[in-house]
Amino acid sequence: MPASQEEVFAYEVMVAGQLASILEVSGWPKPGNVHRTRDMPDVRYEHFLAGAAALGPSLREAAIRGIDSGRGVISLSDVCIGALIKRAVLDVNSWHKGGNTHLGTCILLVPLAVAAGKTYAEHDCVTPDELRRNVLEVTYNTTAIDAVNVYEAIRIAGAERTLGRAEATEAPDVFDRRALDKLISENVTLYDVMKVSSEWDNVASEFVSGMRNVFKVGYPSIVENLNSTRDINITIVHAYLRLLSEVPDTLIARKAGLKETKDIRLAVKIGLEKTAWVSQEARKILGLGGLTTPEGRKALEALDERLHEARGELNPGTTADLLAASIMVALLCGLRY
């Protein structure tokens, strides 16, 4: 039986998410990240490739549910993005032994896939403005069950050790054994959780802001750089540097700050001060021309070396998550290379 147009579109959303994740990790040398010429002590480039492939089916299902919501078949709260994020994390973990490679990416790409499906159902095409409008709707209409599933996804991914603890917040601590019951009894939605977490986490901030930096920084940088260089690797690396220069990475900030305090708010404040030089170096490299000039390439390679000497402590992984989402937006809106 021939596939319907909606089934074809859902497949295209899946491929866009997989390809975005592959292109993100393949860009080199993205300073501090795993990339095609750099591994970490406990995670390899191939682990990220396996994870990128494995998260695809969840994105396809997310797009189908987005289409159904756009057609009025189900409500946005019935899309169950928390369960889809959890499924994606489980699938990623089942295909490699490299630990947490894609938690942040899944948290961003799943609502993007839902929003893409909804946008397609409403307009028969995907444009940046309509896609972002629907991202806001999708994330705002989450439920307490979605929050429960994402808490479980965080535990499955083993990401708790880099989260720290937040005192006196409106959302239960992920370390609290009673957290899941509290989410339900107090009706704390996934949007509520992310809004609280957005004070110290860039992925959460993107989730509740309609992916502001994805759409306003990462996506435009990809379009501009591909138009000017016609080189997809330069495009990816320069978009990464642009994001890193304008949106200081909260993962490296947390790691630095948590060495001094377990209070996540204070830790990130301390960490952002300690790691501000990373964003400054990214800005400097772009000013030198990045990969398009010998001076820029030399500075870029030096920063990559310096960050990797920290053996994972200075890995701007949150920037990589934002980059993957930015690439997916570009692909959904028609970018080809």
N, C-alpha and C positions, 0 to 999 in steps of 0.2 A: 504494500500500500504506500503510495507516495506520501512523503511527509508534508504536513501543513506548513504554511508560511510561518506560523507562530512556533512550530517545532524547529524549523530551520533557524529562526532568530534565536531561540533559546540555545541551540547548539553553537551559534556564532558568539553568544555571550560567554559560554563556557570556554571556547577557544581564545577569546579576547583576554579572559582572566588568566588562563594558563600561559599564554604567550607573554602577557604583561609580567608575570612572575618570572618567567624564563629570561626575558630581556633585562629585567631589573638585576638579577643576580649575575648575568653575563657581562654587564657593563664593566669595563676595566680601564684603568685602575680606580675603582670607587674607593676612596681612602678609608681604611678601617674595616671595610666589609669583606666577607667572603666574596670572591669573584673568580673569573675563569682562570686566573693565574695565582690565586691565593686561597688557602684553606686556613681554618682555625685548628687549634690543637684537638678539639672535640667534635668539629663539624666540618664537612667537606662540601665543595662546590656541588658534587653529585647528590648530596643529601637534599640540597635546595632544588635541584632539577627533579628529583623524585617527588618532593613535596608539591612542586608547581604542577606536575601532571596529576597528582592525586586529588588536589582540591577542585578539579574540574567538575565532576558530577554534582557536587553541592551547588556550584554556580549555575549549572543548567537547571536544576530544580528551583533555585531561587528566581531565575528568570521566568520560569513557567508560572510560579506563584505570583510574580509581579504582573505578568500578563493577565492572570485571573483577577487580580485586584483591579487592574485597569479596566477590565471588562465588567466589573461589578459582580463577579462570581463569588468572591470572598472579600472580606474586609482586610485592611492592612494589618490589623491586630491578629488576624488569623493566618498571616503569612508565616509566622513562627521563625523569625530570623535567628533567634537564639539557638534553636534546634539545628538550623542549617549551619551556623558557625561551629557548633559542637560536632556535627557530623563531618564537616570539613577538617577540623583538627584531628578527629579520630582517623579519618582516611589518610591524612598526611603522616600521622604517627605509624600507621600500619604498613607504610611503604618504605620507611627507612629507620635507621637507629641513631640518627644524628641529633635527637633532642628537639627543642623548640625552634623550628625554622620559620613557621608561617602563622603564628597566632595573630599578631597584629595585622598581617596582610589579610587573613580571613575575616577579621572584624571589620575591615574596610571594604573588601571586595564583595562580600555577601550582600550588604545593603545596596551597593552599587549595582549588582546584578538584578536585585529586585526592582530597583528604580529604573533600570534599563528596560526591563520587561513592561513595567507600568507605562513608561514613556512611549514605548513602541505601540502598546495597545491603544493609547490615546491619540497618537500622532502619526503612526506608521513610519516613523523615523526617530532618530535620536539626535538631539542638539544639546550643547553644553548647558544652556539656560534651563531647558525643560528637565534635563537629567538632574541638575542640582536641585531644582525645585522639588522633584520627587524624592531625592535622597533625604531632604529635610522632612518630608511627609512620612517616609518609611521609618526613619529612626525615631521620630517623635511618637509614632503610634505603636511602640513596643509595649510589652507587658512584663509583669513580674516573672512569669514563666520563662520569658526570654532571658531575663537577668539570671535566673537559676541555671539555665543551660550554659550561659557564658561563664558563670562562676565555675561550673564543672569543666568547661573547656580550658579555663586557665589552669585548673588543677591537673587536667590530663596532659597539658603541654608542659607542666612543670615550671611555670613562670612565676610562682609565688615568691621565689627567693630574690627576685629583682624588684618586687613591688613595694616593700616596706609596709609600715603600718600607719594608718590615719586615725588620729584621735578625734572623737566627738564629731563624726560626720553623719550625714543623713542616710548613708548607705552602710549596710553591714560589712564588717571587715572580712575579706576573703579567707583569712586565717581562722575565723570564728567557726567552730564546728556547727553552731546553730544558725549560721548565716543563711542557709537556704530556706529554713523555716521562717526566719525573720523577713526575708524578701517577700514571701507569700503572705504572711500574716499582716505585714505593714504595707502591702501593695506597692513595693518599690520596683518600678519598672527598669528596664535596661537603659532607657534614656535617662532616668533619674541617677542611676549608678554612674553612667558616663559623664553626666553633668558635674557630679561631685569630683570624679577622677580627672576631669579636664583641667583642674587646677594644677596638676603635676604630670599629666601624661598627654603627649601630642596625639596619639591615636584616639583617645577619648575625646580630646578637643575637636578633632576632625569629625568624629561621629556626631557630635551635638551641634556643630556649626554648619552642617551641610557641606562638609569637607572643604572648608574655606581655602586652605592653603593648597590643597590638591587642585582645585579649580582656578584659583587666582595666581598661584605661583608655579606649581609643577606642570600642569597642563599647558599653559601659555609658553613656558620655557621649551617644552618638547616641540611644539608646533614651530616656534621661532627658530630653534636650533636646527631642526630637520630642514626647514626651508632654506636656511643660510648655508649649511654644511653638506647636506645630502648624505650624511654619514650617521647611521643609527647609533653607533657606539659613542661617538662624540656627543650626540644629542642626549643620550642617557646619562653620561657622566656629567655633562654640564647642567642638566636638570637636577641631578643629585646635588651638585655643588651649590646651585641656586637655592634649593630647599634648605640645605645645611647652613648656608650663609644667612638666610632670612628667618629660619625657624630652628633655633638651637635645639639639639637633640636631647630629649628628656631621658632616654635610656642611659646614655653615658653620664648624664647629670645625676640620675638616681644611683648608679653604681658608685660614682665618686662620693656623693653625699651620704649614702648609707654606711659608709665606713666610719662616719662620725656620729650619726644619729639614726635611730629607727623610725623617727617621725618623718613621714614621707614629705610633708609640706616643707619642713625645714631642710630635709636632705636635698630636695630638688633645688631649693634656693641656694644652698651651699654649693651643690654640684654645678649649677649653671654658672656661678661665678668662677669656679675652678676650671671649667671646660670652655669658657667663652672664647679662648684662643683658637679652638677648633673652627668655629664659625668665622672668626677673623681670617684664618688661613684660607678657608674656602673662598671667601670674598677676594682675598689677595690673588689667589690662583686664577679666578675668573678675570680679574683685572689684567693679568698677564697674558690672557688669551687661552688659558686652559690647554686642551689637547691640540689646539690649532697653532701653537707656537712652541719653539724649543724651550723657551724660558718657562712657559706655563707647564709644559709636560714635565720638566725637571722638578719644578716645585710640587707638582701633583704627586709624582713618584716618591718624593722625599716625605710628603705628608702621609702617604700610604704606609711607607716604611715606619715612620714614627708612631703611627697609631697601632700598627700591628705588633710593634715591640712591647706594647702593653698586654698582649696575649688575651684579647677579648674584652679588656676593661674599657677600651676606648673604641668600641664598635658602634657606630651610629646606626643601630638597627631600626630605630623608629623612623629615621629619614628614609631608609630603604622601604619601609612599609608605605610611606607617603608617596614614594616614587613609583612603586608598583601600582598603586591606585591611580596615579597621574597618567601612567602609560595606558592603563585600562580605559580610562576616560577618553584618551586620544584615539585608541583603537575603536571604541564604540562609536565615536563621532566621525569615523571614516579614515583616520590616518593609516597610510600604508607606506612602506619604504622599499 
